[in-house]
Amino acid sequence: MARPAVDRVRQTAYDVLRAVDQRDAYVNLLLPALLRDAALSGRDAAFATELVHGAIRLQGTYDVIIDELVTRRMQPGVRDALRLGCHQLLSMRVPGHAAVSTSVDLVRRNTGEPPARMVNAVLRRVSGRSLAEWVELLAPSRDEDRAGHLAIAYSHPRWIVAALADAVAHDRASQRVWDEVEALLAADNHPARVTLAAIPGRASVAELVEAGAAPGKWSEHAATLGSGDPAAVPAVREGRARVQDEGSQLVARAVADAELDGPDRWWLDMCAGPGGKAALLAGLADRRGARLLAADRQGSRARLVKGALSEAPAGRAEIAHQTGVAGVVVADGTTPPWASAAFDRVLVDAPCSGLGALRRRPEARWRRTPEDVTALVRLQRALLHAALDSCREGGVVGYVTCTPHVSETREVVDGVLEARSDALEEDARPLLSLVPDTGHGPHVQLWPHRHGTDAMFLALLRRTGR
Ligand SMILES: C[S@@+](CC[C@H](N)C(=O)[O-])C[C@H]1O[C@@H](n2cnc3c(N)ncnc32)[C@H](O)[C@@H]1O
């Protein structure tokens, strides 16, 4: 007998949570595939997506509640079913009896009868309080331990709350740092709207608006989709527009717009995969008669860049490369194959902890560790040194991350500048003159809760004589 659609929805959500736990699957890759396999679309797909994203994002809060109510060891999978049940009971408008009975059914089917009875009892107790009441009961008080309170209330690892608080305090000498951190953590728990970038010379914002998008808030290339599938937009299907956060567009554009004396012919995107900023830069380079070289250490990522730069306009499959492109190479930016001082503009969009884009990847906050940051900082410094070496005297280097972690942003830039006498930092803020509140400089720091963008960081460095 066919199972009711609602069970397929919850079974799909459960399968994604299991795969994330057991084999470190990425939600953004796995969920669309499992939705397809289960033939879920429309409201069912939206419900499954909310279940998966919400249960994983908020698992820090839900696990504290579960651990309060379950003292025995749980079989694998039972915790995931409880997280899904908690999310339906505490954060979605699913009637209590449906949330409990479908969770019990999931456990009965996937694990067995005794744990199903336990889940029934636990979820009935969960439903006795609201989310706010559970947080009030189980989290440390705000006054005694603000970071500990926020970590549970907003479901972030404590070390990330501390790192974000440090970044906010660094950015804004204000009495209200914790209020702002709270707004930031809340923003991380809301899915980002889909933003598109019209690639200059290939698509226009007007065209995207005609296809149902709204003009972006800050970037002249941006349009946002209220709902719906980006692939339904013809320019996206044809590779002339891409899904890209507005913050990413702004920092790429800033690197392209920084003032330059002398030639402006050769541009380098040193960490280009998968090619979002490279596509924008190549479009801008073409307008100026410049050429972009895009590099990435990983062959698979470099292939994605090639795809981003070579999508053929509709009906013209013979066009191999977007104009404005010098080439795409697989190269380690720290030991580059290109000549030193060869470029007029260099973008280093460094590999980073991604703490500024947590709202995009539900599992990311639980995967990262403070040790990752230590290893990344070494690589970021080496890449920034190499970028400065690759840039001619008088040229500009944009150092970009999608994390606000001070060790990966300000401290990398300060460390590199201290170590060399041939580079100066310039004020990057005038390059984003329409965007308010980007910090006290000279770098730019964007924020999800202030700007609605990922927390992109940009520092602008000028190569000087020694
Ligand atoms: C933050 S992502 C870049 C995103 C890209 N700029 C975009 O807008 O689509 C960082 C990239 O750096 C690459 N990478 C890591 N280490 C590298 C190295 N030593 N040299 C060059 N690329 C590297 C990674 O493979 C990854 O694709």
PDBQT file of the ligand as one rigid body, heavy atoms in Angstrom, charges set to zero:
ROOT
HETATM    1  C1  LIG A 501      35.943  31.179  -0.717  1.00  0.00    +0.000 C 
HETATM    2  S1  LIG A 501      36.226  30.081  -2.020  1.00  0.00    +0.000 S 
HETATM    3  C2  LIG A 501      36.260  31.188  -3.394  1.00  0.00    +0.000 C 
HETATM    4  C3  LIG A 501      34.868  31.557  -3.894  1.00  0.00    +0.000 C 
HETATM    5  C4  LIG A 501      34.913  32.189  -5.272  1.00  0.00    +0.000 C 
HETATM    6  N1  LIG A 501      35.790  33.331  -5.323  1.00  0.00    +0.000 N 
HETATM    7  C5  LIG A 501      33.532  32.583  -5.765  1.00  0.00    +0.000 C 
HETATM    8  O1  LIG A 501      33.165  33.765  -5.642  1.00  0.00    +0.000 OA
HETATM    9  O2  LIG A 501      32.826  31.747  -6.309  1.00  0.00    +0.000 OA
HETATM   10  C6  LIG A 501      37.934  29.726  -1.823  1.00  0.00    +0.000 C 
HETATM   11  C7  LIG A 501      38.540  28.893  -2.952  1.00  0.00    +0.000 C 
HETATM   12  O3  LIG A 501      39.952  28.868  -2.705  1.00  0.00    +0.000 OA
HETATM   13  C8  LIG A 501      40.453  27.663  -3.208  1.00  0.00    +0.000 C 
HETATM   14  N2  LIG A 501      41.801  27.468  -2.621  1.00  0.00    +0.000 N 
HETATM   15  C9  LIG A 501      42.124  26.954  -1.424  1.00  0.00    +0.000 A 
HETATM   16  N3  LIG A 501      43.456  26.982  -1.271  1.00  0.00    +0.000 NA
HETATM   17  C10 LIG A 501      43.970  27.527  -2.379  1.00  0.00    +0.000 A 
HETATM   18  C11 LIG A 501      45.291  27.812  -2.823  1.00  0.00    +0.000 A 
HETATM   19  N4  LIG A 501      46.347  27.546  -2.065  1.00  0.00    +0.000 N 
HETATM   20  N5  LIG A 501      45.466  28.367  -4.038  1.00  0.00    +0.000 NA
HETATM   21  C12 LIG A 501      44.393  28.643  -4.828  1.00  0.00    +0.000 A 
HETATM   22  N6  LIG A 501      43.131  28.389  -4.467  1.00  0.00    +0.000 NA
HETATM   23  C13 LIG A 501      42.926  27.836  -3.266  1.00  0.00    +0.000 A 
HETATM   24  C14 LIG A 501      39.403  26.658  -2.790  1.00  0.00    +0.000 C 
HETATM   25  O4  LIG A 501      39.502  25.482  -3.589  1.00  0.00    +0.000 OA
HETATM   26  C15 LIG A 501      38.111  27.426  -2.996  1.00  0.00    +0.000 C 
HETATM   27  O5  LIG A 501      37.584  27.144  -4.272  1.00  0.00    +0.000 OA
ENDROOT
TORSDOF 0
